[in-house]
Amino acid sequence: MAVDEIDRRLVELLGEDGRRTFTEMAAVVGVSEATVRARVQRLTADGTLRIVALCNPLTLGHQSVRLLLTVRGLTPRAVARSLLGLPMIGHVGLTSGAHDIYVEATPRDLAQLADLLDELRRTPGVATIDQYVMTRLYKDYSWSGLRNLTGERAHGGGST
């Protein structure tokens, strides 16, 4: 399913305020409320869009870390899937380049970060871990890149 300019604009509006009404979005985009409702339902049903509440973990007193993992002996997909059950991990993705897996985690403190790193080191297939502790968050979850025509297909980069 192709994602068009109306879909991109709806995603952008929901990215600014996920509680925005279909009526309000219809007025902004210039389409009917029924069109907005149908498109948002399609985008959520096919996995293109997920409406969630986001918070800055640093304002809650948590650490925010980015981890780059290199895998040996197993496939990166297998290792990535094995990380999904760890509660403080919010994002897991396969990467290209020098590392195989990208992880975002929000341990409550450095002691819990040490526990997470120990858990990752015990995970079969994890060979190396590069870690970056975020000291300040300036921007997160910007949908502005969806305004142009890149990434026009709705699927292809999904979960596997």
N, C-alpha and C positions, 0 to 999 in steps of 0.2 A: 504494500500500500504506500503510495507516494504521500509525502507531507508537503502541503502547499503553503503559500504565504498566510492564509487565514489560520491554518493550524499553528504555524510558527507564532503568529500574533497572540493566539489564545494561550499557548504555552508561556509566552513572555508575560502576559497579564497575570496568569496564575502564579508565575514565579515571583512577581511583585507582591501578590496577595492571594494566597490559596483559598481564601474565603470569599473571594469576589463572586457575585451572583452572575448567573447566566444572562439575566436581563441587562446588567451593567456592561458585561463584555460584549453583548450583542450591539449595544448602542455605540461602544467605542470602535468595534470592528466594522460595523455597518451591515450586519446580517441579522436574520431573525433569531429570536431566542431558541426556537426549535433547532435551527442550524447549529448554534453553539452547543446546545445540549447533546445533539447527535454526534458532533465532532469530538467533544470531550469524552463522551462514552466510548466512542471508537478508539480514541487515543489511549484511554485507560485499559480497555479490554484487550488491545493488541500489545500492551506492554510498553508503548512509546512514552506514556505519561503516567506518573504516579504522584499524587498530591499528598505531601507530608508536611509536618511541622519541623522546622529547622531551628536550631539554637547554636549559639557560639559556646562551645564547651569551656573556653577560657573564662567566660563570665560566670560560669557555674562552679569555678574552682577546679576544674579538671585540666589535665594535660591534654594537648592535642599533638599527636605524633604522626609522621609519615614514615613508612618503612618500605624499603626496596629490597626484595628478596631475590636471591639467585638460587636456582633449583639444580640438584644433581641426583641422578638415579631414578627419578620419577618424572612424569610429565608435569609441566607447570599447571595444566588444568586440574590434574589430580590433587596437587598440593593446594591450589586455590580453593577447590571444593572442600578440602579438609579444614580450612580456616573459617568456614561460614558459621560454625556453631559457637565461636568465641564471642561472648557478649560485648566486650568493649571494642570489638572491631566493627566499624560501620561501613567500610568500603573495601572491596577486594577486586582487583582487576588484573588481567594479563597485560604485559607491556612488551614493547620491542626495545632493542638496544642492549645495554650492558646488564640489565636486570630482567627477571622474568615476571615478577608479581609486584604490584603496588598495593599497599595496605594503608588505610587510615584508621587510627584507633584513638580512643579517648579514655585513658586510664585516669583514675581520680587523683593519683599522686605518683611520685617517682618510684615508690615501693611497688605499686601495682604495675607500673611500666616494667620494672625488673622482673616481676612475675610473668608478665606477657612475653618478654624476651626469652625467659627460660622455657616457657611453653612452646614458643616458635622454634627454639633450638632443639627441642625434643621432637618436633614434627618431622616425620620421615620425608626426605627429599629436600629440606631446607639446608642449603650449603652456607650461604652468607646472608647477613642482614645489615643493611645500611640504615641508620636511623637519624631522623631529623625531628627535633622537638620544636614545635611552633611557639614562638614567644609573643606574637601578636597576630591577630587575624584581621586583615583589612577588607577582604572581599571573599565571598563564597557563594557558589551556586548562581552564577550569572548565566542567563539564557540568551544574552545578546548575540552570541555566535550563531544562533538559529535564525537570525534575520535574513541571512544571505542564502544563496542557493546551494551551498555546500551541504553535504549530508542529506540530500533530497529523499533518499529511500528511507522508509520508516524502520526497516529491519536490516539485519546483516551484521550489526555490531552487538547483538544481544548476548544473553547468557547462554553458555553451553557447558 
